[in-house]
Amino acid sequence: MHLYIAKRLAALVPILFGLTLVVFFIMALIPGDPALAILGAYATPENVARLNAQLGLDESLPVQYLTWLGNLLQGDLGRSYSLNRPVLDEVLERFSATLILAGAALVLCTIFGLLAGIVSAVRQYGLADKAVTLLVLVGISMPSFWLGLLLILFFAVELRWLPASGMYAIYGGGDLPDLLSHLILPAATLAAVATGVVARLTRSAMLEVLRQDFIRTARAKGLPERRVIYVHAFKAALVSIIPVIGIQAGFVLGGAVYIETVFQWPGIGRMLVQAISTRDILLVQGGVLVVAASYVLINLLVDVLQSLVDPRVKA
């Protein structure tokens, strides 16, 4: 196990290096001059040239990349032009809010997706199976941002049960109940599509396992049906389900960008939208790099979990 984890960690090095290349040079391809966006009305040719020299933007792209990479290895992502604060501080602060939203959405889609998939497989072609299939189809087909607007209209505007935006109340609040009340709508919106995907693939995996000989043997021995389903069959199906959950973890992390915009959630997705509009290149680079690296680490965690469930993975 330790050797397998060490190999997977070693494989991360070229992947993360490739991420830095992709993030930097894609940002460099964005049209426009950051100095013009920063200076605004004061963007005279002399001021633009002076600011580009101060920021190192007058150097060639390879030199800019090596400078940025060297600073990155020292834990320095630069300083945000628009916010006038270190990029790393801003990114970590916003990313913590995104992790709360994405983590809540992942918990919801995992719990409800697994339960729906198991029930649908056990009651194949029954009323429960048809109901789950219909709900899954609706959940997958419905655009998340549109669903979010509908939830805001119904639960926040019409019923006034839940707040429509933000992470905490503007006045007062700030405690855990306040956070949870603000988290319900965006987390449910973000989890809708992922729940449908997990449910469909859990159903397929469970149906395949339930046809296996060892399940027939377990039933022939007189084991309780609940034990057969939730212990023997579900454990065998986990080999196929864990990678799906890992993919959905990346999906909810990336999908938080537009959900945060809809619900005004102060996460990294909303930060990236604002940074792009102000041409804050260093802030965009730092945010995208952190999100991409998190997705890579999630895949590593999924591989490790899958190796614990299925020892054949380590072979």
BELKA-V543087 format. One record per pair of residues at least 24 apart in sequence whose ideal C-beta (glycine too) atoms are under 8 Angstrom apart, sorted by the first residue. I is the first residue (numbers start at 1). J is the second residue. If there is no record, write none. Layout:
i:I j:J
i:I j:J
This chain:
i:1 j:307
i:1 j:308
i:1 j:314
i:4 j:304
i:4 j:307
i:4 j:314
i:5 j:304
i:8 j:300
i:8 j:303
i:8 j:304
i:9 j:300
i:12 j:296
i:12 j:297
i:12 j:300
i:15 j:296
i:16 j:293
i:16 j:296
i:19 j:289
i:19 j:292
i:19 j:293
i:19 j:296
i:20 j:65
i:20 j:69
i:20 j:72
i:20 j:289
i:21 j:65
i:23 j:285
i:23 j:288
i:23 j:289
i:23 j:292
i:24 j:64
i:24 j:65
i:24 j:68
i:24 j:69
i:24 j:285
i:25 j:61
i:25 j:65
i:27 j:281
i:27 j:284
i:27 j:285
i:27 j:288
i:28 j:61
i:28 j:64
i:30 j:279
i:30 j:281
i:32 j:279
i:34 j:81
i:34 j:279
i:34 j:280
i:34 j:281
i:36 j:279
i:37 j:81
i:37 j:278
i:37 j:279
i:37 j:280
i:38 j:81
i:38 j:82
i:38 j:279
i:68 j:285
i:72 j:289
i:77 j:282
i:77 j:285
i:77 j:286
i:77 j:289
i:78 j:282
i:78 j:285
i:78 j:286
i:79 j:282
i:80 j:275
i:80 j:280
i:80 j:282
i:80 j:283
i:81 j:278
i:81 j:279
i:81 j:280
i:81 j:282
i:81 j:283
i:82 j:274
i:82 j:275
i:82 j:278
i:82 j:280
i:82 j:283
i:83 j:280
i:83 j:283
i:87 j:282
i:87 j:283
i:87 j:285
i:87 j:286
i:88 j:286
i:90 j:271
i:90 j:283
i:90 j:286
i:91 j:268
i:91 j:271
i:91 j:283
i:91 j:286
i:91 j:287
i:91 j:290
i:92 j:290
i:94 j:266
i:94 j:267
i:94 j:268
i:94 j:270
i:94 j:271
i:94 j:287
i:95 j:267
i:95 j:268
i:95 j:287
i:95 j:290
i:95 j:291
i:95 j:294
i:97 j:167
i:97 j:265
i:97 j:266
i:97 j:267
i:97 j:268
i:98 j:253
i:98 j:256
i:98 j:260
i:98 j:265
i:98 j:267
i:98 j:268
i:98 j:269
i:100 j:167
i:100 j:179
i:100 j:183
i:101 j:183
i:101 j:186
i:101 j:187
i:101 j:190
i:101 j:256
i:101 j:259
i:101 j:260
i:101 j:265
i:101 j:267
i:102 j:190
i:102 j:249
i:102 j:252
i:102 j:253
i:102 j:256
i:104 j:183
i:104 j:187
i:104 j:191
i:105 j:186
i:105 j:187
i:105 j:188
i:105 j:190
i:105 j:191
i:105 j:194
i:105 j:252
i:105 j:256
i:106 j:191
i:106 j:194
i:106 j:245
i:106 j:248
i:106 j:249
i:106 j:252
i:108 j:187
i:108 j:188
i:108 j:191
i:108 j:195
i:109 j:191
i:109 j:194
i:109 j:195
i:109 j:197
i:109 j:198
i:109 j:248
i:109 j:252
i:110 j:198
i:110 j:245
i:110 j:248
i:112 j:191
i:112 j:195
i:112 j:199
i:113 j:194
i:113 j:195
i:113 j:196
i:113 j:197
i:113 j:198
i:113 j:199
i:113 j:202
i:114 j:198
i:114 j:199
i:114 j:202
i:114 j:241
i:116 j:195
i:116 j:199
i:116 j:202
i:116 j:203
i:117 j:198
i:117 j:199
i:117 j:200
i:117 j:201
i:117 j:202
i:117 j:203
i:117 j:205
i:117 j:206
i:118 j:202
i:118 j:203
i:118 j:206
i:118 j:229
i:118 j:230
i:118 j:234
i:120 j:199
i:120 j:203
i:121 j:202
i:121 j:203
i:121 j:206
i:121 j:207
i:121 j:210
i:122 j:206
i:122 j:210
i:122 j:229
i:124 j:207
i:132 j:199
i:132 j:203
i:135 j:196
i:136 j:195
i:136 j:196
i:136 j:199
i:136 j:200
i:137 j:196
i:139 j:192
i:139 j:193
i:139 j:195
i:139 j:196
i:140 j:193
i:140 j:196
i:140 j:197
i:140 j:200
i:142 j:192
i:142 j:193
i:144 j:189
i:144 j:190
i:144 j:192
i:144 j:193
i:144 j:255
i:144 j:258
i:144 j:259
i:145 j:258
i:145 j:259
i:145 j:261
i:145 j:262
i:147 j:189
i:147 j:192
i:148 j:185
i:148 j:186
i:148 j:189
i:148 j:259
i:148 j:262
i:148 j:263
i:149 j:262
i:151 j:185
i:151 j:188
i:151 j:189
i:152 j:185
i:152 j:262
i:152 j:263
i:155 j:185
i:156 j:185
i:164 j:263
i:165 j:263
i:165 j:264
i:165 j:265
i:166 j:263
i:166 j:264
i:166 j:265
i:166 j:266
i:167 j:265
i:167 j:266
i:185 j:263
i:186 j:259
i:186 j:260
i:186 j:262
i:186 j:263
i:186 j:265
i:189 j:259
i:189 j:262
i:189 j:263
i:190 j:252
i:190 j:255
i:190 j:256
i:190 j:259
i:191 j:252
i:193 j:251
i:193 j:255
i:194 j:248
i:194 j:251
i:194 j:252
i:197 j:244
i:197 j:248
i:197 j:251
i:198 j:241
i:198 j:244
i:198 j:245
i:198 j:248
i:201 j:240
i:201 j:241
i:201 j:244
i:202 j:237
i:202 j:241
i:202 j:244
i:204 j:240
i:205 j:237
i:205 j:240
i:205 j:241
i:206 j:233
i:206 j:234
i:206 j:237
i:208 j:237
i:208 j:240
i:209 j:233
i:209 j:236
i:209 j:237
i:212 j:236
i:235 j:309
i:238 j:309
i:239 j:306
i:239 j:309
i:239 j:310
i:242 j:302
i:242 j:305
i:242 j:306
i:242 j:309
i:243 j:302
i:243 j:306
i:245 j:302
i:246 j:298
i:246 j:299
i:246 j:301
i:246 j:302
i:246 j:305
i:249 j:298
i:249 j:302
i:250 j:295
i:250 j:298
i:250 j:299
i:253 j:291
i:253 j:294
i:253 j:295
i:253 j:298
i:254 j:291
i:254 j:295
